[in-house]
C-alpha cells in the first residue's frame, strides 16, 4: 500500500486499526498514537504528503518495542472492531465461587 493511504486511514480511525501484512501477520494498533510517520512534506502540487516507504509501529507487550514497517508489505488496513464495552476482542470473565 502507499504510505500516504495508510497514514490517512489511521488518522480517520483514531480508535485503532488492524494492519494485515502480505505474509498474513496481523498488527493490532489500539490507537493512532502507536504509529509514527515521518513529517509531511509539501509536494509540487501544493498538497502535503508523507514521503518515504516506512513507518514505525510501537508494540506493547512483555517487552515494549519499536517495529519498522515497510508500507509496500502492507496488504490491508481495517478499522479495529470493538465488542461494545470499549475493549478489544472477546473478554473472559472469571467468577470466584
C-alpha positions in Angstrom: 0.0 0.0 0.0 1.0 3.6 -0.4 2.3 5.2 2.8 0.0 8.2 2.4 -3.0 6.0 2.2 -2.1 4.2 5.4 -1.5 7.5 7.2 -4.8 8.9 6.1 -6.7 5.7 7.1 -5.0 5.7 10.6 -5.9 9.4 11.0 -9.5 8.7 10.1 -9.8 5.9 12.6 -8.2 7.2 15.9 -9.7 4.4 18.0 -7.5 1.8 16.3 -6.8 -0.2 13.2 -5.7 -3.7 12.3 -2.8 -3.9 9.8 -2.6 -7.1 7.8 0.8 -7.8 6.2 1.3 -9.8 3.0 2.5 -12.8 5.0 -0.7 -12.8 7.0 0.6 -11.2 10.1 -1.9 -9.0 11.9 -0.7 -5.9 13.8 -3.3 -4.6 16.2 -2.9 -0.8 16.6 -5.1 0.2 19.6 -4.8 3.9 19.0 -3.2 6.1 16.3 -0.6 7.2 18.8 1.0 3.8 18.4 2.2 4.6 14.9 4.7 7.2 13.8 5.0 8.5 10.3 7.6 11.0 9.0 6.8 14.6 8.9 4.7 15.5 5.8 6.4 17.4 3.0 4.9 19.8 0.6 4.6 18.2 -2.9 4.9 20.0 -6.2 1.1 20.1 -6.4 1.0 22.1 -3.2 -0.5 19.2 -1.2 1.2 17.9 1.9 2.0 14.2 1.9 4.1 11.7 3.8 7.2 10.7 1.9 9.1 7.5 2.2 8.1 3.9 2.3 8.2 3.0 6.0 6.6 3.9 9.3 7.2 2.8 12.9 4.8 0.7 15.0 5.2 0.8 18.8 4.4 -2.6 20.1 3.2 -3.2 23.7 3.5 -6.5 25.5 6.1 -8.1 27.8 8.8 -6.1 26.2 7.7 -2.8 24.6 9.5 -2.2 21.3 9.5 -0.2 18.1 9.0 -2.1 14.9 9.8 -0.5 11.5 7.1 -1.5 8.9 7.6 -1.2 5.1 4.4 0.1 3.6 4.9 -2.0 0.5 4.5 -5.1 2.6 1.1 -4.0 4.0 -1.8 -5.9 2.3 -4.7 -4.2 4.1 -5.7 -1.8 6.9 -9.0 -2.3 8.6 -10.8 -0.5 11.5 -10.4 -2.1 14.8 -13.6 -3.9 15.9 -14.6 -3.5 19.5 -17.1 -5.7 21.3 -19.3 -2.8 22.6 -17.7 -2.2 26.0 -14.6 -0.4 24.9 -12.4 -3.5 25.0 -10.8 -5.3 22.1 -11.9 -8.8 21.2 -13.7 -11.3 23.3 -13.2 -11.0 27.0 -13.4 -13.8 29.5 -14.9 -13.3 32.9 -13.7 -15.3 35.8 -16.2 -15.9 38.6 -14.9 -16.9 42.0 -17.2 -19.4 43.7 
